[in-house]
Amino acid sequence: MYIVLLIPILYLAAVAETALGDVMRVGDATPDLIALVAVVWLLIAAGPRAFLVAGAVALLGDLIAPGRLGVGMAWMLLVGYGVTWLRTRLKSDHLVAQVPVACAALIAWAVGVAITGRLLGDVALPLSTLLTRAAATGLYTAAVALPVLMVVGWMREPFLVRNGRLET
């Protein structure tokens, strides 16, 4: 069921990222909305293979972004596997747990993509500048994730109460 909802959400995120990228820019940082969709998917999807869908979402992001194809997907698969592993050890159905996990995942993904671009010779910026911009992008995207996770949590509350996973 969630996969059917993921397709129009991905389309809207891709359109917003390409059309409003310059408007959302703060300094050198812009939120990566495709990565945001992938990380939110990791936090709400049930099952141990949610990271595979997040990797496919990041592949769509690679298709609309400049650079080499598959770098963002590979890092999202690694970060997604870590988030999926962490969800089995930590109760992460609450916003208090989801926001720090999303922040760490988005920063790790952005830093990984930036360092890979530097190692492959696609980016000529100094490493300190590159890491600062990647961390700012991850933090900015995590800040955008907060209201998104709040709305998703509000939408999921009746489902979680019915299944006994949320105390009333």
PyRosetta script that sets phi, psi and omega in degrees:
from pyrosetta import init, pose_from_sequence

init()
pose = pose_from_sequence("MYIVLLIPILYLAAVAETALGDVMRVGDATPDLIALVAVVWLLIAAGPRAFLVAGAVALLGDLIAPGRLGVGMAWMLLVGYGVTWLRTRLKSDHLVAQVPVACAALIAWAVGVAITGRLLGDVALPLSTLLTRAAATGLYTAAVALPVLMVVGWMREPFLVRNGRLET")
pose.set_psi(1, -43.8)
pose.set_omega(1, -178.4)
pose.set_phi(2, -66.1)
pose.set_psi(2, -30.2)
pose.set_omega(2, 179.6)
pose.set_phi(3, -62.0)
pose.set_psi(3, -37.8)
pose.set_omega(3, 179.4)
pose.set_phi(4, -64.0)
pose.set_psi(4, -37.2)
pose.set_omega(4, 177.9)
pose.set_phi(5, -75.2)
pose.set_psi(5, -25.2)
pose.set_omega(5, -177.2)
pose.set_phi(6, -67.4)
pose.set_psi(6, -33.8)
pose.set_omega(6, -176.4)
pose.set_phi(7, -64.0)
pose.set_psi(7, -51.9)
pose.set_omega(7, 177.5)
pose.set_phi(8, -68.5)
pose.set_psi(8, -30.7)
pose.set_omega(8, 176.9)
pose.set_phi(9, -64.9)
pose.set_psi(9, -42.0)
pose.set_omega(9, 176.8)
pose.set_phi(10, -63.3)
pose.set_psi(10, -41.4)
pose.set_omega(10, 178.5)
pose.set_phi(11, -61.7)
pose.set_psi(11, -46.1)
pose.set_omega(11, 179.4)
pose.set_phi(12, -64.2)
pose.set_psi(12, -38.9)
pose.set_omega(12, 178.4)
pose.set_phi(13, -65.7)
pose.set_psi(13, -40.8)
pose.set_omega(13, 179.4)
pose.set_phi(14, -66.8)
pose.set_psi(14, -40.9)
pose.set_omega(14, 178.3)
pose.set_phi(15, -65.5)
pose.set_psi(15, -45.1)
pose.set_omega(15, -179.8)
pose.set_phi(16, -64.1)
pose.set_psi(16, -39.3)
pose.set_omega(16, -179.6)
pose.set_phi(17, -67.6)
pose.set_psi(17, -39.8)
pose.set_omega(17, -179.2)
pose.set_phi(18, -79.4)
pose.set_psi(18, -36.0)
pose.set_omega(18, -176.6)
pose.set_phi(19, -84.1)
pose.set_psi(19, -33.9)
pose.set_omega(19, -174.1)
pose.set_phi(20, -112.0)
pose.set_psi(20, 14.7)
pose.set_omega(20, -177.7)
pose.set_phi(21, -57.9)
pose.set_psi(21, -42.9)
pose.set_omega(21, 180.0)
pose.set_phi(22, -72.9)
pose.set_psi(22, -31.1)
pose.set_omega(22, 179.8)
pose.set_phi(23, -70.8)
pose.set_psi(23, -35.0)
pose.set_omega(23, -178.4)
pose.set_phi(24, -84.2)
pose.set_psi(24, -2.5)
pose.set_omega(24, -177.0)
pose.set_phi(25, -68.9)
pose.set_psi(25, 131.4)
pose.set_omega(25, 172.5)
pose.set_phi(26, -124.3)
pose.set_psi(26, 106.6)
pose.set_omega(26, -174.7)
pose.set_phi(27, 67.6)
pose.set_psi(27, -121.3)
pose.set_omega(27, 178.0)
pose.set_phi(28, -102.4)
pose.set_psi(28, 5.0)
pose.set_omega(28, -175.1)
pose.set_phi(29, -108.4)
pose.set_psi(29, 135.9)
pose.set_omega(29, 170.7)
pose.set_phi(30, -130.6)
pose.set_psi(30, 145.1)
pose.set_omega(30, 178.1)
pose.set_phi(31, -72.0)
pose.set_psi(31, 141.9)
pose.set_omega(31, 176.3)
pose.set_phi(32, -96.8)
pose.set_psi(32, 100.6)
pose.set_omega(32, -173.3)
pose.set_phi(33, -72.1)
pose.set_psi(33, -28.8)
pose.set_omega(33, 177.1)
pose.set_phi(34, -67.7)
pose.set_psi(34, -43.3)
pose.set_omega(34, 176.4)
pose.set_phi(35, -64.4)
pose.set_psi(35, -34.4)
pose.set_omega(35, 176.7)
pose.set_phi(36, -62.1)
pose.set_psi(36, -44.6)
pose.set_omega(36, 178.2)
pose.set_phi(37, -61.9)
pose.set_psi(37, -41.0)
pose.set_omega(37, -179.6)
pose.set_phi(38, -64.6)
pose.set_psi(38, -43.1)
pose.set_omega(38, -178.2)
pose.set_phi(39, -71.5)
pose.set_psi(39, -38.4)
pose.set_omega(39, 176.1)
pose.set_phi(40, -63.8)
pose.set_psi(40, -37.8)
pose.set_omega(40, 175.5)
pose.set_phi(41, -60.4)
pose.set_psi(41, -43.3)
pose.set_omega(41, 178.9)
pose.set_phi(42, -60.6)
pose.set_psi(42, -34.7)
pose.set_omega(42, -176.5)
pose.set_phi(43, -82.0)
pose.set_psi(43, -22.1)
pose.set_omega(43, -177.3)
pose.set_phi(44, -110.7)
pose.set_psi(44, -20.7)
pose.set_omega(44, -176.1)
pose.set_phi(45, -77.1)
pose.set_psi(45, 138.3)
pose.set_omega(45, 176.9)
pose.set_phi(46, -89.0)
pose.set_psi(46, 149.2)
pose.set_omega(46, 176.2)
pose.set_phi(47, 110.8)
pose.set_psi(47, 152.3)
pose.set_omega(47, -176.3)
pose.set_phi(48, -77.8)
pose.set_psi(48, -9.1)
pose.set_omega(48, -177.2)
pose.set_phi(49, -109.1)
pose.set_psi(49, 24.1)
pose.set_omega(49, 179.2)
pose.set_phi(50, -65.9)
pose.set_psi(50, -26.1)
pose.set_omega(50, -179.4)
pose.set_phi(51, -66.8)
pose.set_psi(51, -24.0)
pose.set_omega(51, 177.2)
pose.set_phi(52, -68.2)
pose.set_psi(52, -39.8)
pose.set_omega(52, 176.4)
pose.set_phi(53, -67.4)
pose.set_psi(53, -39.2)
pose.set_omega(53, 177.6)
pose.set_phi(54, -62.9)
pose.set_psi(54, -37.3)
pose.set_omega(54, 176.4)
pose.set_phi(55, -65.4)
pose.set_psi(55, -38.7)
pose.set_omega(55, 177.1)
pose.set_phi(56, -66.7)
pose.set_psi(56, -36.6)
pose.set_omega(56, 176.6)
pose.set_phi(57, -63.7)
pose.set_psi(57, -43.8)
pose.set_omega(57, 178.8)
pose.set_phi(58, -65.9)
pose.set_psi(58, -30.0)
pose.set_omega(58, 175.2)
pose.set_phi(59, -63.6)
pose.set_psi(59, -37.5)
pose.set_omega(59, 174.2)
pose.set_phi(60, -62.3)
pose.set_psi(60, -39.9)
pose.set_omega(60, 176.0)
pose.set_phi(61, -62.4)
pose.set_psi(61, -36.9)
pose.set_omega(61, 176.9)
pose.set_phi(62, -66.1)
pose.set_psi(62, -31.9)
pose.set_omega(62, -179.5)
pose.set_phi(63, -69.2)
pose.set_psi(63, -29.4)
pose.set_omega(63, -178.6)
pose.set_phi(64, -100.9)
pose.set_psi(64, -3.4)
pose.set_omega(64, -178.6)
pose.set_phi(65, -103.9)
pose.set_psi(65, 152.7)
pose.set_omega(65, 174.5)
pose.set_phi(66, -72.3)
pose.set_psi(66, 154.9)
pose.set_omega(66, 179.3)
pose.set_phi(67, 115.1)
pose.set_psi(67, -172.7)
pose.set_omega(67, -176.9)
pose.set_phi(68, -78.0)
pose.set_psi(68, 144.1)
pose.set_omega(68, -179.5)
pose.set_phi(69, -76.0)
pose.set_psi(69, 130.0)
pose.set_omega(69, 174.0)
pose.set_phi(70, 102.2)
pose.set_psi(70, -12.4)
pose.set_omega(70, -179.1)
pose.set_phi(71, -67.5)
pose.set_psi(71, -48.9)
pose.set_omega(71, 178.1)
pose.set_phi(72, -63.5)
pose.set_psi(72, -37.5)
pose.set_omega(72, 178.9)
pose.set_phi(73, -65.0)
pose.set_psi(73, -44.5)
pose.set_omega(73, -178.9)
pose.set_phi(74, -62.0)
pose.set_psi(74, -44.0)
pose.set_omega(74, 179.0)
pose.set_phi(75, -68.2)
pose.set_psi(75, -34.8)
pose.set_omega(75, 177.7)
pose.set_phi(76, -69.0)
pose.set_psi(76, -34.5)
pose.set_omega(76, 175.4)
pose.set_phi(77, -64.4)
pose.set_psi(77, -42.4)
pose.set_omega(77, 178.3)
pose.set_phi(78, -65.5)
pose.set_psi(78, -48.9)
pose.set_omega(78, 179.6)
pose.set_phi(79, -65.3)
pose.set_psi(79, -40.8)
pose.set_omega(79, 179.5)
pose.set_phi(80, -63.6)
pose.set_psi(80, -38.5)
pose.set_omega(80, 176.2)
pose.set_phi(81, -63.1)
pose.set_psi(81, -40.3)
pose.set_omega(81, 177.5)
pose.set_phi(82, -64.6)
pose.set_psi(82, -42.1)
pose.set_omega(82, 178.5)
pose.set_phi(83, -65.9)
pose.set_psi(83, -40.8)
pose.set_omega(83, 178.5)
pose.set_phi(84, -64.0)
pose.set_psi(84, -41.3)
pose.set_omega(84, 177.0)
pose.set_phi(85, -64.0)
pose.set_psi(85, -41.3)
pose.set_omega(85, -179.5)
pose.set_phi(86, -65.9)
pose.set_psi(86, -35.9)
pose.set_omega(86, 179.5)
pose.set_phi(87, -65.2)
pose.set_psi(87, -27.8)
pose.set_omega(87, 177.2)
pose.set_phi(88, -73.6)
pose.set_psi(88, -24.1)
pose.set_omega(88, -178.7)
pose.set_phi(89, -97.9)
pose.set_psi(89, -19.2)
pose.set_omega(89, -172.6)
pose.set_phi(90, -128.6)
pose.set_psi(90, 135.8)
pose.set_omega(90, 175.6)
pose.set_phi(91, -75.0)
pose.set_psi(91, 111.1)
pose.set_omega(91, -172.7)
pose.set_phi(92, -121.0)
pose.set_psi(92, 33.4)
pose.set_omega(92, 176.8)
pose.set_phi(93, -88.3)
pose.set_psi(93, -0.9)
pose.set_omega(93, -178.0)
pose.set_phi(94, -109.6)
pose.set_psi(94, 149.7)
pose.set_omega(94, -177.1)
pose.set_phi(95, -60.3)
pose.set_psi(95, -33.1)
pose.set_omega(95, -178.7)
pose.set_phi(96, -63.2)
pose.set_psi(96, -32.1)
pose.set_omega(96, 177.3)
pose.set_phi(97, -89.0)
pose.set_psi(97, -32.0)
pose.set_omega(97, -174.7)
pose.set_phi(98, -71.2)
pose.set_psi(98, -38.6)
pose.set_omega(98, -175.9)
pose.set_phi(99, -65.5)
pose.set_psi(99, -47.6)
pose.set_omega(99, 177.4)
pose.set_phi(100, -64.3)
pose.set_psi(100, -36.1)
pose.set_omega(100, 178.0)
pose.set_phi(101, -65.7)
pose.set_psi(101, -42.7)
pose.set_omega(101, 177.9)
pose.set_phi(102, -64.0)
pose.set_psi(102, -41.7)
pose.set_omega(102, -179.9)
pose.set_phi(103, -62.2)
pose.set_psi(103, -48.3)
pose.set_omega(103, 179.8)
pose.set_phi(104, -64.0)
pose.set_psi(104, -40.6)
pose.set_omega(104, -179.3)
pose.set_phi(105, -66.4)
pose.set_psi(105, -42.8)
pose.set_omega(105, -178.5)
pose.set_phi(106, -69.6)
pose.set_psi(106, -38.5)
pose.set_omega(106, 176.3)
pose.set_phi(107, -66.3)
pose.set_psi(107, -44.4)
pose.set_omega(107, 179.3)
pose.set_phi(108, -61.6)
pose.set_psi(108, -40.9)
pose.set_omega(108, 179.2)
pose.set_phi(109, -64.7)
pose.set_psi(109, -47.1)
pose.set_omega(109, -177.8)
pose.set_phi(110, -65.3)
pose.set_psi(110, -41.7)
pose.set_omega(110, 178.8)
pose.set_phi(111, -66.5)
pose.set_psi(111, -41.3)
pose.set_omega(111, 178.3)
pose.set_phi(112, -62.3)
pose.set_psi(112, -43.4)
pose.set_omega(112, 178.1)
pose.set_phi(113, -64.9)
pose.set_psi(113, -41.1)
pose.set_omega(113, -179.0)
pose.set_phi(114, -66.1)
pose.set_psi(114, -44.3)
pose.set_omega(114, -180.0)
pose.set_phi(115, -66.5)
pose.set_psi(115, -38.4)
pose.set_omega(115, 177.6)
pose.set_phi(116, -64.1)
pose.set_psi(116, -41.6)
pose.set_omega(116, 176.5)
pose.set_phi(117, -61.3)
pose.set_psi(117, -38.7)
pose.set_omega(117, 177.8)
pose.set_phi(118, -67.0)
pose.set_psi(118, -43.7)
pose.set_omega(118, -179.1)
pose.set_phi(119, -68.0)
pose.set_psi(119, -31.7)
pose.set_omega(119, 179.3)
pose.set_phi(120, -83.7)
pose.set_psi(120, -6.4)
pose.set_omega(120, 177.5)
pose.set_phi(121, 85.9)
pose.set_psi(121, 11.6)
pose.set_omega(121, 179.0)
pose.set_phi(122, -80.5)
pose.set_psi(122, -24.2)
pose.set_omega(122, -176.5)
pose.set_phi(123, -121.6)
pose.set_psi(123, 130.4)
pose.set_omega(123, -176.6)
pose.set_phi(124, -106.1)
pose.set_psi(124, 9.6)
pose.set_omega(124, -179.5)
pose.set_phi(125, -73.3)
pose.set_psi(125, 154.1)
pose.set_omega(125, 173.8)
pose.set_phi(126, -62.0)
pose.set_psi(126, 152.3)
pose.set_omega(126, -174.9)
pose.set_phi(127, -62.0)
pose.set_psi(127, -37.6)
pose.set_omega(127, -180.0)
pose.set_phi(128, -65.2)
pose.set_psi(128, -41.6)
pose.set_omega(128, 177.2)
pose.set_phi(129, -65.2)
pose.set_psi(129, -41.0)
pose.set_omega(129, -179.3)
pose.set_phi(130, -63.4)
pose.set_psi(130, -45.0)
pose.set_omega(130, 179.7)
pose.set_phi(131, -67.2)
pose.set_psi(131, -37.9)
pose.set_omega(131, 178.1)
pose.set_phi(132, -64.2)
pose.set_psi(132, -45.0)
pose.set_omega(132, 179.4)
pose.set_phi(133, -66.8)
pose.set_psi(133, -38.7)
pose.set_omega(133, 179.2)
pose.set_phi(134, -66.7)
pose.set_psi(134, -42.1)
pose.set_omega(134, 177.9)
pose.set_phi(135, -65.2)
pose.set_psi(135, -38.9)
pose.set_omega(135, 177.9)
pose.set_phi(136, -65.1)
pose.set_psi(136, -40.2)
pose.set_omega(136, 177.1)
pose.set_phi(137, -63.9)
pose.set_psi(137, -43.5)
pose.set_omega(137, 177.9)
pose.set_phi(138, -62.9)
pose.set_psi(138, -42.5)
pose.set_omega(138, 178.6)
pose.set_phi(139, -66.6)
pose.set_psi(139, -41.8)
pose.set_omega(139, 179.1)
pose.set_phi(140, -63.6)
pose.set_psi(140, -43.2)
pose.set_omega(140, 178.4)
pose.set_phi(141, -65.4)
pose.set_psi(141, -37.3)
pose.set_omega(141, 177.3)
pose.set_phi(142, -66.9)
pose.set_psi(142, -34.3)
pose.set_omega(142, 176.1)
pose.set_phi(143, -66.0)
pose.set_psi(143, -37.1)
pose.set_omega(143, 176.2)
pose.set_phi(144, -70.4)
pose.set_psi(144, -27.1)
pose.set_omega(144, -180.0)
pose.set_phi(145, -69.1)
pose.set_psi(145, -27.0)
pose.set_omega(145, -177.5)
pose.set_phi(146, -57.2)
pose.set_psi(146, -55.1)
pose.set_omega(146, 178.7)
pose.set_phi(147, -66.3)
pose.set_psi(147, -31.6)
pose.set_omega(147, 178.0)
pose.set_phi(148, -63.8)
pose.set_psi(148, -45.8)
pose.set_omega(148, 179.1)
pose.set_phi(149, -66.8)
pose.set_psi(149, -32.2)
pose.set_omega(149, 176.0)
pose.set_phi(150, -64.0)
pose.set_psi(150, -46.4)
pose.set_omega(150, -179.5)
pose.set_phi(151, -65.5)
pose.set_psi(151, -41.8)
pose.set_omega(151, 178.1)
pose.set_phi(152, -62.7)
pose.set_psi(152, -40.6)
pose.set_omega(152, 177.8)
pose.set_phi(153, -63.7)
pose.set_psi(153, -40.7)
pose.set_omega(153, 177.6)
pose.set_phi(154, -64.8)
pose.set_psi(154, -38.0)
pose.set_omega(154, 179.6)
pose.set_phi(155, -69.6)
pose.set_psi(155, -31.4)
pose.set_omega(155, -176.4)
pose.set_phi(156, -88.0)
pose.set_psi(156, -10.0)
pose.set_omega(156, -175.6)
pose.set_phi(157, -55.5)
pose.set_psi(157, -48.9)
pose.set_omega(157, 179.7)
pose.set_phi(158, -60.8)
pose.set_psi(158, -36.8)
pose.set_omega(158, 178.7)
pose.set_phi(159, -65.7)
pose.set_psi(159, -44.5)
pose.set_omega(159, -178.9)
pose.set_phi(160, -67.9)
pose.set_psi(160, -35.9)
pose.set_omega(160, 178.0)
pose.set_phi(161, -67.6)
pose.set_psi(161, -41.9)
pose.set_omega(161, 178.9)
pose.set_phi(162, -61.1)
pose.set_psi(162, -38.8)
pose.set_omega(162, -177.5)
pose.set_phi(163, -87.7)
pose.set_psi(163, 2.0)
pose.set_omega(163, 176.4)
pose.set_phi(164, 75.5)
pose.set_psi(164, 15.8)
pose.set_omega(164, -179.2)
pose.set_phi(165, -91.9)
pose.set_psi(165, -4.5)
pose.set_omega(165, -179.8)
pose.set_phi(166, -134.2)
pose.set_psi(166, 126.3)
pose.set_omega(166, 178.7)
pose.set_phi(167, -80.5)
pose.set_psi(167, 141.8)
pose.set_omega(167, 178.8)
pose.set_phi(168, -96.9)
pose.dump_pdb("model.pdb")
